[in-house]
Every structure is written in structure tokens, then in C-alpha cells.
């Protein structure tokens, strides 16, 4: 089969069109012929070696997690789909080698779902990661019928889906976006407002009794204002900025809020509001030291859950500093 692969760790310029053997199909897996593949920040992290501490990488490496395609074969005991079924998937395994930048990919049943019948292949391939992020965020803070929820970055990739999921659950959705996207948000079922100065006042006009929950799918500093006046509410954030990495890999929304510090180092600030008292940080965060935790408070405890790393600490604002300096740490520029 043809596949886009890396012979070693590297950036986008190191990707090569290669011939690779058809991947083996283990019990409980399906062989899927890929029609379209999504590109995500995680693809770059695997490619340049950022995730080597938590995921074994084998070469030649075929990057990619998202895809849409057609089931071509089934492994022993794989009964969830039939040959010929159209599926989408976020194909994550315990190691990285045979990703979705290929004509064929072997995928465990748990990573697949049926492709929406009305969606084309390209749009379907972009659904799994954004859709899972939106759904899990809404489920995590328990948005339901009659709730009023404020969604920051509502016209973005994750926000667009979060608005629709929350509205389907019966919630009243207030979404921040630029004015050019207000009509779009109304079509999705949200009440649009403009972000920026005076946001809190505009939210109070639409929800005099306050909002029940808030989700920040933009980050980059704006999220701090989102939680003003929301003490006791449920809130969550996906940190990040739109950027292109220095390795040339096209990146959409990241998972960290970055800022320079006076000392020239790199810092990440995470503010935690309400319950649950847990922040989900990028994989590898356990290798960074807690710099500004209040004295007498317990330190974060690394806890492995599946392949994600969780750090738990009391509610508050902390700074996690990298051990490297900004000028030499590409991942934290």
C-alpha cells in the first residue's frame, strides 16, 4: 500500500510517499481502506518525538489518527461492523507506527463509529477528534436540559459541535464569536455575543441570573475573563492558539496556553474553577516541575489513566515552568 511515512523523527519536510506492507489485523480489529485522513497537533508531537516518553514509536512511522473509510476486512472476533460499512475513526493504539496517512489502516473496534450518511469523506474525517472533545467536555460538566451554558470560541471547530450538542441536550447556549459569525451561530441554535471588553456585562444582559456552565474552546488569555462571576459554576477550558509550528507542520488548536516569563523561561498557567477539581494537561506534563504552588498545599500526583496523564491538585492558579528556555524549546514557543 502507499503511505506517507517518516524514516526517523522529523517535521513536515521529512515526510515521504512510500510503499509499505499491509498492516496486520489483530483479533478485535478491522482493516479499513482510508478515504480521507485528518491532520492534528498530535500528529506532529508523535513525529518530532515529543510523546516518546509515554508512547513507543516504531519506524518507518506513518502518522495520523483521524480518518474516514470503508471496512475491508475483519480480525478474529470483530463483529461490530460488516465488510463494506462506511466508518470514521480516531485510531489510537498503545504504540505509534501504522497511522491513518495511508491507503489502509488496522483499527480496534473501540476506535471506530459509523460515518454520518449525509457527510462526505473529507468532512467525516475531521469529525472524530473535534467531536469527541466537544462531547466529552459537555458530558464532563454535565450540561443538560434548562441549563444556560456559555461557550467561548463557539464558531471554531470544537465550538461548532459543542453548540449543537448542548442545544440538542436542551440547554440555552450563549456563544462568543466575531460579528461575521453571528448568523452562523444562530443557525446552529446559539445566541451569539461578541467577545472582548465588556463580555461579562453582555453575558449578564442575556442571562441575568448567571450561567450554569462555561466552556472555553479558545484560550490564549481570553479564558481568564470567562470565569468572572462564575464562582460555584461548572467550567472547563481547552487552552491553545492558532499557529503554525516551527517544524512546518500545520497546527490548528493546541492544548496549552503559552506565555513568556520575565526570566526568559516558558510557563503555562492553568486556572481551575469549580468541580471536578482536576485539570487535564498534555501528555508529558508530569515531567515538568510545579513552580508556584502555595506553601503547605499538596503537590500534583501523576496518575496514569489509559494513555493520558492526569495531574490533580487543589483549586487555584498555578504556573508550570519548563526546564528549558523559550529560545530553545520549540514546543513552548
MARVEX-423010 format. One record per residue (C-alpha): x, y, z. Coordinates in Angstrom, 1 decimal. Last residue first. Example, Ala and Ser with C-alpha at 12.3 -4.5 7.8 and 13.67 -1.06 7.14 Angstrom:
<sites>
SITE   east  north     up
SITE   13.7   -1.1    7.1
SITE   12.3   -4.5    7.8
</sites>
This chain:
<sites>
SITE   east  north     up
SITE    7.3   29.0   21.9
SITE    6.6   26.0   24.1
SITE    7.1   23.1   21.8
SITE   10.1   24.7   20.1
SITE   12.2   24.9   23.3
SITE   15.5   26.6   22.6
SITE   14.6   30.3   22.8
SITE   12.0   29.7   25.4
SITE   14.4   28.2   28.0
SITE   14.3   24.6   29.1
SITE   13.1   23.2   32.4
SITE    9.6   24.2   31.6
SITE    7.6   26.0   34.2
SITE    4.1   25.0   35.4
SITE    2.4   28.0   37.0
SITE   -0.5   27.7   39.4
SITE   -3.9   29.2   39.9
SITE   -6.4   27.7   42.3
SITE   -8.4   24.6   43.1
SITE   -6.5   21.8   44.9
SITE   -4.2   19.5   42.8
SITE   -4.6   16.6   40.4
SITE   -2.4   15.9   37.4
SITE   -3.7   13.4   34.8
SITE   -1.6   11.7   32.1
SITE   -3.4   10.1   29.2
SITE   -2.6    6.7   27.8
SITE   -5.0    4.7   29.8
SITE   -5.3    6.5   33.1
SITE   -1.8    7.2   34.5
SITE   -1.8    9.3   37.6
SITE    1.0   11.9   38.4
SITE    0.3   13.4   41.8
SITE    0.3   17.2   41.8
SITE    1.9   18.6   45.0
SITE    0.0   19.0   48.2
SITE   -0.5   22.5   49.6
SITE    1.6   23.7   52.5
SITE    3.1   26.5   50.5
SITE    1.1   27.7   47.6
SITE    2.1   26.2   44.2
SITE    4.3   28.4   42.1
SITE    6.9   26.3   40.4
SITE    5.4   22.9   39.8
SITE    8.0   20.9   37.9
SITE    7.6   19.5   34.4
SITE    8.0   15.8   33.6
SITE    4.4   15.1   34.6
SITE    3.2   17.4   31.8
SITE    4.3   14.7   29.4
SITE    0.9   14.2   27.9
SITE   -0.9   17.5   27.8
SITE   -2.8   18.6   30.8
SITE   -6.3   17.5   32.1
SITE   -7.1   19.6   35.1
SITE   -9.0   18.1   38.0
SITE  -11.0   19.5   40.8
SITE  -14.4   18.5   39.4
SITE  -15.7   21.0   40.2
SITE  -15.4   24.8   40.3
SITE  -12.8   26.8   38.5
SITE   -9.3   25.7   37.7
SITE   -6.8   28.2   36.2
SITE   -3.9   26.7   34.3
SITE   -0.9   28.9   33.5
SITE    1.9   27.5   31.4
SITE    5.4   29.0   31.6
SITE    8.5   29.2   29.4
SITE   11.7   30.7   30.6
SITE   13.2   34.1   29.8
SITE   13.2   35.2   33.4
SITE   10.4   37.7   32.9
SITE    8.2   34.9   31.7
SITE    6.8   34.3   28.2
SITE    3.3   33.0   27.8
SITE    1.7   29.8   26.5
SITE   -1.8   28.4   27.0
SITE   -1.7   24.7   26.1
SITE   -3.8   22.3   24.2
SITE   -3.3   23.3   20.6
SITE   -5.9   24.4   18.1
SITE   -5.0   24.1   14.4
SITE   -1.4   23.1   13.5
SITE    0.1   22.7   10.1
SITE    3.6   21.1   10.5
SITE    6.3   23.4    9.3
SITE    8.8   22.4   12.0
SITE    8.4   25.9   13.6
SITE    4.8   25.2   14.3
SITE    2.0   27.0   12.6
SITE   -0.4   28.8   14.9
SITE   -3.9   29.0   16.2
SITE   -3.8   29.4   20.0
SITE   -4.4   27.0   22.8
SITE   -6.1   26.0   26.1
SITE   -9.2   23.9   26.2
SITE  -11.2   25.0   29.1
SITE  -13.8   23.9   31.6
SITE  -16.4   25.4   33.9
SITE  -19.1   24.3   36.3
SITE  -20.5   27.1   38.4
SITE  -19.7   27.8   42.1
SITE  -18.0   31.1   41.3
SITE  -19.0   32.2   37.8
SITE  -18.7   36.0   38.3
SITE  -15.6   36.1   36.2
SITE  -15.0   32.7   34.6
SITE  -14.7   33.9   31.0
SITE  -12.3   36.6   31.9
SITE   -9.5   34.0   32.3
SITE  -10.5   32.4   29.1
SITE   -9.3   35.3   27.0
SITE   -5.7   34.6   27.7
SITE   -4.9   32.2   24.8
SITE   -7.9   30.0   25.4
SITE  -10.2   29.3   22.5
SITE  -12.5   26.4   23.4
SITE  -13.6   27.9   26.7
SITE  -16.6   26.1   28.2
SITE  -19.0   27.7   30.7
SITE  -21.7   26.3   32.9
SITE  -24.8   27.3   34.8
SITE  -24.9   30.9   33.5
SITE  -26.0   33.9   35.6
SITE  -29.3   35.0   36.8
SITE  -29.5   38.0   34.4
SITE  -28.6   35.7   31.5
SITE  -28.7   37.7   28.2
SITE  -27.9   41.0   29.9
SITE  -25.4   39.3   32.2
SITE  -23.5   37.9   29.3
SITE  -23.2   41.3   27.7
SITE  -21.9   42.7   31.0
SITE  -19.3   39.9   31.4
SITE  -18.1   40.5   27.8
SITE  -17.4   44.2   28.3
SITE  -14.1   44.2   26.5
SITE  -13.7   41.3   24.1
SITE  -16.0   38.7   22.8
SITE  -19.1   39.5   20.7
SITE  -22.3   37.7   21.5
SITE  -24.3   35.0   19.7
SITE  -27.4   33.2   21.0
SITE  -27.0   29.6   19.9
SITE  -29.1   27.3   17.8
SITE  -26.7   26.3   15.0
SITE  -28.4   28.7   12.6
SITE  -27.9   31.5   15.2
SITE  -24.2   30.6   15.4
SITE  -23.8   31.1   11.6
SITE  -25.6   34.5   11.8
SITE  -23.2   35.6   14.4
SITE  -20.0   34.5   12.5
SITE  -19.2   37.9   10.9
SITE  -19.7   39.5   14.3
SITE  -16.7   37.7   15.9
SITE  -17.6   34.8   18.2
SITE  -18.9   34.2   21.7
SITE  -21.7   31.7   22.2
SITE  -24.7   31.7   24.5
SITE  -26.4   28.3   24.5
SITE  -29.7   27.5   26.2
SITE  -29.6   23.8   27.0
SITE  -32.0   21.2   25.8
SITE  -29.5   18.4   25.2
SITE  -29.7   19.0   21.5
SITE  -28.6   22.6   22.2
SITE  -25.5   21.3   24.1
SITE  -24.6   19.0   21.2
SITE  -25.1   21.7   18.6
SITE  -23.1   24.3   20.4
SITE  -20.3   21.8   21.2
SITE  -20.0   20.9   17.6
SITE  -19.4   24.5   16.4
SITE  -17.1   25.1   19.5
SITE  -14.8   22.2   18.5
SITE  -14.0   23.5   15.0
SITE  -14.5   27.2   15.9
SITE  -17.7   29.2   15.8
SITE  -18.3   28.9   19.6
SITE  -14.9   30.2   20.6
SITE  -16.2   30.6   24.2
SITE  -19.3   28.7   25.0
SITE  -21.6   30.0   27.8
SITE  -24.1   27.5   29.0
SITE  -27.6   28.1   30.4
SITE  -29.1   24.8   31.7
SITE  -32.8   24.1   31.0
SITE  -32.0   20.5   29.9
SITE  -28.4   19.3   30.5
SITE  -24.8   20.2   30.7
SITE  -23.0   17.7   32.9
SITE  -19.5   19.3   33.3
SITE  -17.9   16.2   31.9
SITE  -20.6   15.4   29.4
SITE  -20.1   18.8   27.7
SITE  -16.3   18.4   27.7
SITE  -16.6   14.8   26.5
SITE  -18.9   15.8   23.6
SITE  -16.8   18.7   22.4
SITE  -13.5   16.9   22.5
SITE  -15.0   13.7   21.0
SITE  -16.5   15.7   18.1
SITE  -13.3   17.7   17.4
SITE  -11.3   14.5   17.4
SITE  -13.7   12.3   15.4
SITE  -15.2   14.8   12.9
SITE  -12.4   15.8   10.5
SITE  -12.5   12.6    8.6
SITE  -16.3   13.0    8.1
SITE  -15.8   16.4    6.4
SITE  -13.5   14.9    3.8
SITE  -15.5   11.7    3.2
SITE  -18.8   13.4    2.6
SITE  -21.5   13.7    5.2
SITE  -25.2   12.8    4.8
SITE  -24.7    9.2    5.9
SITE  -22.7   10.0    9.1
SITE  -19.9    7.5    9.2
SITE  -20.4    4.7   11.6
SITE  -18.0    4.6   14.6
SITE  -14.5    3.3   15.1
SITE  -11.8    3.5   17.8
SITE  -13.4    0.8   20.1
SITE  -13.4   -1.7   17.2
SITE   -9.6   -1.6   17.0
SITE   -8.3   -0.1   13.8
SITE   -5.9   -1.5   11.1
SITE   -5.1    1.1    8.5
SITE   -5.1    1.0    4.7
SITE   -4.3    3.6    2.0
SITE   -2.1    5.5    4.4
SITE   -1.8    8.7    6.4
SITE   -4.0    7.0    9.0
SITE   -1.3    5.6   11.3
SITE    0.7    2.4   11.4
SITE    3.6    3.2   13.7
SITE    2.7    4.5   17.1
SITE    2.3    2.4   20.2
SITE   -0.6    1.8   22.7
SITE   -3.2    2.4   20.0
SITE   -5.2    5.4   18.8
SITE   -7.3    5.3   15.7
SITE   -9.8    8.1   15.9
SITE  -12.3    6.7   13.4
SITE  -15.0    7.1   10.8
SITE  -16.8    4.3    9.2
SITE  -18.6    3.2    6.0
SITE  -19.5   -0.5    6.1
SITE  -18.3   -2.6    3.2
SITE  -17.3   -5.6    5.3
SITE  -19.6   -5.6    8.3
SITE  -19.1   -3.8   11.6
SITE  -19.2   -4.6   15.3
SITE  -18.3   -8.3   14.9
SITE  -14.5   -8.4   15.3
SITE  -13.9  -11.8   16.9
SITE  -11.0  -12.7   14.6
SITE  -10.0   -9.7   12.5
SITE  -12.2   -8.2    9.9
SITE  -11.5   -7.0    6.4
SITE  -12.3   -4.1    4.0
SITE  -14.2   -1.7    6.2
SITE  -14.6    1.6    4.3
SITE  -13.1    4.9    5.1
SITE  -12.9    8.1    7.3
SITE   -9.8    9.0    9.2
SITE   -8.3   10.6   12.3
SITE   -5.1    9.3   14.0
SITE   -2.2   10.2   11.7
SITE    1.5    9.4   11.3
SITE    3.0    6.5    9.4
SITE    6.4    5.8   11.1
SITE    9.1    3.8    9.4
SITE    9.9    3.4   12.2
SITE    8.5    2.4   15.6
SITE    7.3    4.9   18.3
SITE    6.7    3.8   21.9
SITE    4.2    6.2   23.6
SITE    4.6    7.9   27.0
SITE    8.1    9.3   27.0
SITE    8.3    9.4   23.2
SITE    5.5   11.9   23.1
SITE    7.6   14.9   21.9
SITE    9.4   12.8   19.3
SITE    9.1   15.1   16.3
SITE    6.6   12.8   14.5
SITE    4.5   12.0   17.6
SITE    4.1   15.6   18.5
SITE    3.4   16.5   14.9
SITE    0.5   14.0   14.6
SITE   -0.9   15.2   17.9
SITE   -1.4   18.7   16.5
SITE   -4.0   17.3   14.1
SITE   -4.3   16.3   10.4
SITE   -7.4   14.3    9.3
SITE   -7.4   11.5    6.8
SITE   -9.6   10.8    3.9
SITE  -10.8    7.6    2.0
SITE   -8.9    5.1    4.1
SITE   -9.5    1.5    3.4
SITE  -10.2    0.0    6.8
SITE   -8.9   -3.3    8.2
SITE  -10.8   -4.0   11.4
SITE   -9.6   -5.1   14.8
SITE  -11.0   -7.4   17.5
SITE   -8.3  -10.0   16.9
SITE   -5.3   -8.4   15.2
SITE   -5.3   -7.2   11.6
SITE   -1.7   -6.9   10.2
SITE   -0.9   -3.8    8.3
SITE   -0.5   -4.0    4.5
SITE    3.2   -3.6    3.7
SITE    4.5   -0.1    3.0
SITE    5.3    1.7   -0.3
SITE    6.4    5.3    0.4
SITE    5.5    8.9   -0.1
SITE    7.9   10.8    2.2
SITE    7.5   13.1    5.1
SITE   10.8   14.9    6.1
SITE    9.6   18.4    5.2
SITE    6.7   18.0    7.6
SITE    9.0   17.6   10.6
SITE   11.3   14.9   11.8
SITE   11.8   11.7   13.8
SITE   13.1    8.9   11.6
SITE   12.1    7.2    8.3
SITE    8.9    9.2    8.3
SITE    5.8    8.0    6.3
SITE    3.1    9.0    3.9
SITE    1.6    5.6    2.7
SITE    1.0    3.6   -0.4
SITE    0.0    0.0    0.0
</sites>
